[in-house]
Amino acid sequence: MSASNGLTIGELEAKYFLYRKALKQLLLEGRSTAGIEKTLCWSRLETLHNCLPRQYKSPDHIRHQLVREIEQERAAAAGA
């Protein structure tokens, strides 16, 4: 099964955590939602979700998870 730009789903799956990490970095940098939605990591996460929706959440869902995670990390750092 082929995905975007000649990558297979297996190749996308293998790099899932890298795409997620890149998305978190963009959020930490304070990038806008519109800007993030134009990135390669967003596109790849979207492809994974569209091809395997039961296994991979939408990029928007992942973004919300990461925002909560970042807020928790910042709160823990402020409390320490």
BAFI-3210 file (N, C-alpha, C; in Angstrom, 3 decimals, decimal comma, padded with zeros to 6 digits):
// residues 80
n [1|2|3|4|5|6|7|8|9|10|11|12|13|14|15|16|17|18|19|20|21|22|23|24|25|26|27|28|29|30|31|32|33|34|35|36|37|38|39|40|41|42|43|44|45|46|47|48|49|50|51|52|53|54|55|56|57|58|59|60|61|62|63|64|65|66|67|68|69|70|71|72|73|74|75|76|77|78|79|80]
n.u [000,843|000,661|001,640|001,879|004,087|005,530|006,174|005,766|003,074|004,125|006,652|005,875|004,609|006,794|008,108|006,405|006,631|008,644|007,395|005,440|007,029|008,218|005,960|005,367|007,618|007,199|004,941|006,016|007,667|005,841|004,441|001,881|-001,418|-002,303|000,133|001,408|-000,232|000,598|002,912|005,313|005,311|002,708|001,237|002,093|001,194|-001,503|-001,914|-001,357|-003,472|-005,680|-005,335|-005,185|-007,294|-008,197|-005,950|-004,358|-004,689|-006,262|-004,300|-005,066|-006,224|-003,974|-002,445|-003,915|-003,585|-000,826|-000,581|-001,865|-000,075|002,286|001,456|001,104|003,745|004,971|003,618|004,426|007,146|007,110|006,130|008,117]
n.v [-001,181|002,171|005,466|008,985|010,713|008,441|006,921|004,050|002,703|001,270|002,470|005,020|004,374|003,444|005,779|007,221|008,120|009,992|011,934|012,731|013,751|015,879|017,451|018,134|019,689|021,850|022,936|023,654|025,681|027,595|027,869|028,781|027,355|027,225|027,398|025,069|023,124|023,101|021,700|019,033|016,949|017,091|016,463|013,824|012,554|012,907|011,363|008,800|008,590|008,743|006,436|004,382|004,632|003,460|002,803|005,089|008,294|011,399|014,155|016,543|015,699|014,556|016,856|018,268|016,502|016,723|019,431|019,452|017,756|019,288|021,479|020,191|019,381|021,870|022,890|021,071|021,615|024,216|023,862|022,509]
n.w [000,000|-000,874|000,150|000,781|-001,421|-002,370|-000,150|001,877|003,873|005,977|006,257|007,041|009,438|010,901|011,431|012,978|015,697|015,434|013,845|015,609|017,657|016,297|015,869|018,505|019,083|017,365|018,570|021,045|020,190|019,699|017,350|014,962|014,582|011,934|010,594|011,495|010,389|007,787|007,651|007,046|008,938|009,952|007,654|007,194|009,531|009,147|006,844|007,860|009,691|007,951|006,419|008,311|010,442|012,827|014,208|014,367|015,675|014,678|013,385|014,599|016,981|018,177|018,424|020,356|022,522|022,903|023,575|026,060|027,397|027,334|028,875|031,349|031,856|032,104|034,328|036,277|036,313|037,226|039,752|040,997]
ca.u [000,000|001,477|001,150|002,342|005,442|006,202|006,440|004,782|002,468|005,105|007,678|005,239|004,406|008,092|008,532|005,291|007,069|009,411|006,427|004,807|008,045|008,345|004,765|005,534|008,615|006,543|004,070|006,890|008,172|004,746|003,951|000,428|-002,091|-002,278|001,503|001,673|-001,005|001,287|004,194|005,443|004,900|001,239|000,795|002,358|000,265|-002,816|-001,919|-001,494|-004,843|-006,617|-005,152|-005,388|-007,931|-008,360|-004,646|-003,735|-005,605|-006,068|-003,264|-005,672|-006,345|-002,608|-002,044|-004,564|-002,903|000,498|-000,765|-002,108|001,182|003,194|000,945|001,401|005,189|005,282|003,082|005,301|008,426|006,865|005,898|009,315]
ca.v [000,000|003,375|006,681|010,220|010,835|007,171|006,219|003,018|002,859|000,742|003,493|006,072|003,842|003,360|007,130|007,874|008,842|011,158|012,951|013,211|014,559|017,115|018,242|018,686|020,747|023,013|023,516|024,296|026,907|028,557|028,028|028,884|026,148|027,259|027,093|023,667|022,299|023,106|021,007|017,650|016,022|017,106|015,730|012,396|012,079|012,888|010,193|007,618|008,562|008,450|005,051|003,461|005,465|002,753|002,723|006,402|009,418|012,520|015,087|017,531|015,032|014,444|018,210|018,561|015,685|017,291|020,702|019,082|017,215|020,430|022,234|019,407|019,465|023,224|023,003|020,274|022,335|025,412|023,427|021,861]
ca.w [000,000|-000,992|000,789|000,165|-001,958|-002,570|001,102|002,206|005,188|006,928|006,486|007,829|010,787|011,562|011,814|013,679|016,892|014,990|013,418|016,838|018,337|015,516|016,152|019,856|018,994|016,748|019,592|022,023|019,567|019,631|015,970|014,823|014,099|010,468|010,180|011,792|009,450|006,492|007,780|006,603|009,994|009,987|006,470|007,383|010,563|008,506|005,962|008,708|010,222|006,862|005,981|009,439|011,476|014,104|014,870|014,525|015,874|013,752|013,835|015,484|018,277|018,703|018,806|021,637|023,534|023,146|024,281|027,471|027,916|027,533|030,019|032,552|032,077|032,583|035,684|037,143|036,427|038,033|041,121|041,575]
c.u [000,890|000,815|001,743|003,798|006,208|006,555|005,364|004,197|003,429|006,187|007,121|005,047|005,718|008,557|007,461|005,780|007,942|008,479|005,743|005,773|008,221|007,157|004,881|006,531|008,016|005,637|004,896|007,452|007,093|004,221|002,430|-000,142|-002,043|-000,893|001,842|000,981|-000,376|002,584|004,135|004,970|003,382|000,680|000,962|001,434|-001,150|-002,951|-002,093|-002,918|-005,850|-006,532|-005,495|-006,046|-008,138|-007,066|-004,057|-004,802|-005,308|-004,978|-003,813|-005,823|-004,972|-002,126|-002,645|-003,922|-001,561|000,418|-001,007|-000,827|002,176|002,759|001,251|002,898|005,580|004,789|003,960|006,631|008,257|006,679|007,122|010,297]
c.v [001,247|004,550|007,882|010,133|009,524|006,420|005,162|003,311|002,351|001,747|004,648|005,620|003,808|004,721|007,905|008,706|010,043|012,286|013,575|014,130|015,907|018,032|018,880|019,835|022,014|023,718|024,246|025,611|027,976|028,809|028,085|027,571|026,084|026,906|025,627|022,758|022,244|022,302|019,569|016,680|015,960|016,274|014,222|011,800|011,976|011,676|008,919|007,491|008,187|007,003|004,039|004,199|004,765|002,701|004,085|007,485|010,506|013,445|016,136|016,951|014,927|015,808|018,574|017,767|016,305|018,627|020,428|018,574|018,334|021,245|021,512|019,474|020,828|023,424|022,241|020,996|023,581|025,045|022,842|022,832]
c.w [000,000|-000,301|000,057|-000,269|-002,026|-001,298|001,327|003,583|006,259|007,260|007,317|009,273|011,570|012,072|012,573|014,859|016,546|014,551|014,628|017,602|017,624|015,783|017,535|019,836|018,385|017,750|020,651|021,495|019,445|018,231|015,943|014,299|012,581|009,941|010,378|010,778|008,053|006,506|007,286|007,683|010,095|008,828|006,649|008,453|010,004|007,582|006,771|009,240|009,137|006,408|007,072|010,612|012,816|014,899|015,192|014,623|014,847|014,284|014,804|016,894|018,942|019,185|020,162|022,781|023,918|023,884|025,768|028,130|028,228|028,741|031,331|032,881|032,636|034,017|036,678|037,362|037,320|039,507|041,783|042,153]
res [m|s|a|s|n|g|l|t|i|g|e|l|e|a|k|y|f|l|y|r|k|a|l|k|q|l|l|l|e|g|r|s|t|a|g|i|e|k|t|l|c|w|s|r|l|e|t|l|h|n|c|l|p|r|q|y|k|s|p|d|h|i|r|h|q|l|v|r|e|i|e|q|e|r|a|a|a|a|g|a]
***
